[in-house]
Each structure stands twice: as C-alpha cells, then as structure tokens.
Amino acid sequence: MPKRILSGVVTSDKNEQTITVLVERRFKHPLLQKTVRKSKKYRAHDAENKFKIGDAVRIEECAPISKTKRWTVVVSA
C-alpha cells in the first residue's frame, strides 16, 4: 500500500525535531453542494530542525516515531 503524502503549513516548531503541520482539505458538501473547508494538525519528524513557522511542507506517512508522531517531512512544498 502506498504511503500518503499531504501538504500543509508549519504552525509550530517549538519542540526538538518535531513540527506541527496544519493540513486543510476542501470538498463539496454532499447535500448542500457548498464548498466546506476542514483542517487537521499533524505532528511530523524534522530531524534537522530546518523548517520554521509559515513554511509550506509536504509530509509522508511512516512507522510510529513517538506517541504522536507518525509522519516525516519529505520536502518543502
């Protein structure tokens, strides 16, 4: 099964080797046909601490690194 790749914006870089990425998705509501925006935060592994708040990044699914980290940063988007 292929690994999922998501793109989003870094919202926090306060932790060592970890960033928080806000991923927004848009879809049409099935009944009302209105465009709905939903967002979710993911914690991703950033080994070199090179990404800062506001950076656009792409993250990829991986094996669990810690209790909350299941994503790694691939490249900046």
C-alpha positions in Angstrom: 0.0 0.0 0.0 1.5 3.4 -0.9 2.3 5.9 1.8 0.1 9.0 1.9 1.7 12.4 1.2 0.0 15.5 2.4 0.9 19.2 2.1 0.3 21.9 4.6 1.8 24.8 6.6 4.0 24.7 9.6 2.2 26.1 12.7 4.7 25.3 15.4 8.4 24.4 15.6 8.9 24.7 19.4 9.7 21.1 20.0 13.1 19.5 19.2 13.0 17.5 15.9 9.2 18.0 15.7 6.9 20.4 13.8 3.2 20.7 13.8 1.7 20.9 10.3 -1.8 22.2 9.5 -3.3 20.4 6.5 -6.5 21.8 5.0 -8.8 19.9 2.7 -11.8 21.2 0.7 -14.7 19.2 -0.5 -18.3 19.8 -1.6 -21.0 19.0 1.0 -23.0 16.0 -0.4 -26.4 17.6 0.2 -25.9 21.3 0.2 -23.3 21.4 -2.6 -21.4 24.1 -0.7 -17.6 24.0 -0.5 -16.5 23.0 3.0 -13.0 23.6 4.5 -11.8 21.2 7.1 -8.4 21.3 8.7 -6.3 18.9 10.8 -3.0 19.2 12.6 -0.3 16.5 12.2 3.0 16.2 14.1 5.9 15.4 11.8 9.5 14.5 12.4 12.0 17.2 11.3 15.5 15.7 12.1 17.5 18.8 11.3 15.1 21.4 12.7 15.3 23.4 9.4 11.6 24.2 9.0 10.1 27.3 10.6 6.6 28.7 11.2 4.8 29.6 8.0 6.8 27.2 5.7 4.8 25.1 3.2 5.9 21.5 3.6 5.0 18.0 2.4 4.7 15.2 4.9 4.7 11.4 4.4 3.3 8.6 6.5 5.8 6.5 8.3 6.1 4.0 11.1 5.4 5.5 14.6 8.4 7.5 15.9 6.8 8.5 19.2 3.4 8.6 20.8 2.0 11.2 18.5 4.4 11.3 15.5 3.5 9.1 12.5 4.7 11.5 9.8 8.1 12.7 8.4 8.8 15.8 6.4 9.6 15.0 2.8 10.5 18.4 1.2 9.2 21.9 1.4 6.3 22.4 -1.0 
